[in-house]
């Protein structure tokens, strides 16, 4: 409960951004749990188990990246606040970009996590679907929260054209992730797909 206690404290950080990053962490951790159970269950039964062990390593990297984002968000906000108090415009711009960068990383990595969920659905049994559904909802919550944070921070940009470009980009991304979320829920709620023997070939598809 240490993180929850820190959130519920009289301190500027961690706050909304760190909570969003932590929500993303929980989603990835649930997906990781599904991989652990399935790799252990099938490791002796079929090639799928050993292939899932390879996937487990990929998710370990994603989970470590997710955990780093919690601290990165708090650090970026503190640096931005410090430079704003000092009136250092150059540093403010740099640290503002850091805040946006952390937010964008959460959205991009959420898309990668969605792809793992989609592909895991093909090999995981029906009883694991609940974990994948909860992970999907947590990812969407992290994305929605990120959009709120980015839009709020964009208010500090006084160059209206630059701010409008940011807003347009974040709106487009948000719409694409909402569609992505709906597609994943449709997959998870429908009839299970045939198990895919070539799990080792699974790679998260990156949208341009």
Secondary structure by P-SEA (a helix, b strand, c coil): caaaaaaacccccccaaaaaaaaaaaaaaaaaaaaaaaaaacccccaaaaaaaaaaaaaaaaaaaaaaaaaaaaaaaaaaaaaaaacaaaaaaaaaaaaaaaaaaaaaaaaaaaaaaaaaaacccccaaaaaaaaaaaaaaaaaaaaaaaaaaaccccaaaaaaaaaaaaaaaaaaaaaaaaaaaaaaaccccccccccccbbbbbcc
